[in-house]
Amino acid sequence: MVRIAIDCMGGDFGLPVTLPASVQVAEDYPEVHFLLVGDKTQIETALKSAKPSRLSQFTVVHAEESIQMDDSIEVALRRKRKSSMHLALLAVKEQQADACVSAGNTGALMAVARFILKTLDGIDRPAIASAIPNQLGKGTTVLDLGANVDCTPEHLLQFALMGSALSQAIDGIPEPKVGLLNIGSEAIKGNDVVKKTGDLLQSAPINFIGNVEGDDIFKGTANVVVCDGFVGNVLLKSVEGLAKMISKKIKENFLSSLYNKFAALIARPVLSKFRDEVDNRRYNGAALLGLRGVVFKSHGSADILAFRCAIERAKRAVESQLLDKTVLTIQQMTHLHQETNQNNNNILS
Amino acid sequence: MVRIAIDCMGGDFGLPVTLPASVQVAEDYPEVHFLLVGDKTQIETALKSAKPSRLSQFTVVHAEESIQMDDSIEVALRRKRKSSMHLALLAVKEQQADACVSAGNTGALMAVARFILKTLDGIDRPAIASAIPNQLGKGTTVLDLGANVDCTPEHLLQFALMGSALSQAIDGIPEPKVGLLNIGSEAIKGNDVVKKTGDLLQSAPINFIGNVEGDDIFKGTANVVVCDGFVGNVLLKSVEGLAKMISKKIKENFLSSLYNKFAALIARPVLSKFRDEVDNRRYNGAALLGLRGVVFKSHGSADILAFRCAIERAKRAVESQLLDKTVLTIQQMTHLHQETNQNNNNILS
């Protein structure tokens, strides 16, 4: 059994998205149990009208308040301790759930998750990792996407370890290829932090393939791409912006005349296949890594399909023991470090 | 008259692209004079077969060697001083040309241009600026795109001044809106350097509109977006990578069956209009800013149309006095600084 706590009130839409998505997953996977956290009356009404086949797959947990998308981190963290987000995370902490999924404000979710769950030993800062669709029809996992600015090489090393464990768990790849995001050979290669990180990654217990560039994310050169949160967030927002612009332009052009509308009709099957292939809803669900618990963050504006994907990612992470894999990778690293220090001491003595 | 020195041998294709592009521009603009720099015999043969209407628009300057795309900066700078790139830049330095256009290796071009032309007073580091197509059908100027990693707030301030002058000159906007690339309000706002840069830009003699995010580049929120060269290069390569992936997927899907090929035929007019709208060849031509001369860098793999666009940008920069505008903006800044210091001294005394 996989037990997933849903922050039902989070995101731009709240219950009308989170509840049907949960019910759909429950229908497909009888082994999943949901803790639906939020306003009890509202949830029960919505659940009744959704008519799930097995009501026993759901437990409703009442939360008397919810965190709004524009609530500050301070408010989310200190003043709304009875929010659906807090209680969903608390369920993970108290081992009533194996994972938490929320579409709430990223900053708030990271702060509250860190406060409630605490970070894993050997991890200084949790990171946000998400898959970006590549031309191989798979996802390239990129981290950090905005939780950390001003990272040290040690932070980036930790991101690489956690990203590798995530890709093992979610993509089922035994030794994911890990690349360090850098800039072209044309310019001076990388900034100071990235250069030092490259050295650290060489001796880490991961399949480090060296530097990669921005376009490698879409080529699928690496399974995991590591960068600091400032760069990752700019990258994510930029590619989202371009994708939106292109889809808008395609639509506008196909609607611009009677002939073009006819062309759109003829081209619909191929256009919708294309849309499915690059549909980033299928990749919704960013992992908050480095915490003592599995937490997935859905896009705030996720629709039912997208939120469903986020739940399924959380489910896969639990089933494939993401947390154990992460802890193991970090332990291997620590062990390697100790060995190196031991050897250095031997040489010195 | 506008005199443009062309590094005819630079880029992935050299003469077969640079020469026809120059001839096309010469045909359209009788007021442009070209200094065609490279292998004299080859250029003269190519020029003869291109049959320009007015041969008087061209002067051939012989260069006995050329810089290859994979030559190191060291080789380009020290060992190939008689290359077409060197001589084209020298023509600008010696006021035989008003601008230089090269499709050669970016790192080499920046190093040689800096060596030959030197930087402007008040500028610590030259930057690379290019326009990225936005959904308003215009270009958002982004800089730096990779010349500088590890920038200080003062460097970013200088980029903002130069970018504003470039947009004035090329886009013809009197007070271009300048945005500072930052990450969302969701996370901690920006890294240390960006926070300090924000303060500096507030009091700069430009139309600073505050922070912008990655997707604002495509929305056209600002005319100029400022970032360090590491972030800018990652951004540029990422969006190029996504654009390539999308265009490949569209092509693949339209060729995947007989029906889809038929659909492609019907949809061709609308697809090609769409392609034109987002065609980044029309935005080819990155400005190397902060030098004592106008230098434009074309994409290495530019075709004739794209190289033509780079030449036209250089022409527009000369005609609209980019260099004077840049110097003026920097002087205003210096003047403001002196005033502030003066006031501070008065307060202290």
Interface residues (C-beta under 8 A of the other chain):
Chain A: N105 T106 G107 M110 N134 Q135 G146 A147 V149 D150 L181 I183 G184 S185 E186 A187 I188 G190 N191 D192 V194 E213 G214 D215 D216 I217 F218 K219 C227 G229 F230 V231 N233 V234 L235 L236 K237 S238 V239 E240 G241 L242 A243 K244 M245 I246 K248 K249 I250 N253 F254 S256 Y259 N260 F262 A263 A264 I266 A267 P269 V270 L271 K273 F274 E277 V278
Chain B: N105 T106 G107 M110 N134 Q135 G146 A147 V149 D150 L181 I183 G184 S185 E186 A187 I188 G190 N191 D192 V194 E213 G214 D215 D216 I217 F218 K219 C227 G229 F230 V231 N233 V234 L235 L236 K237 S238 V239 E240 G241 L242 A243 K244 M245 I246 K248 K249 I250 N253 F254 S256 Y259 N260 F262 A263 A264 I266 A267 P269 V270 L271 K273 F274 E277 V278
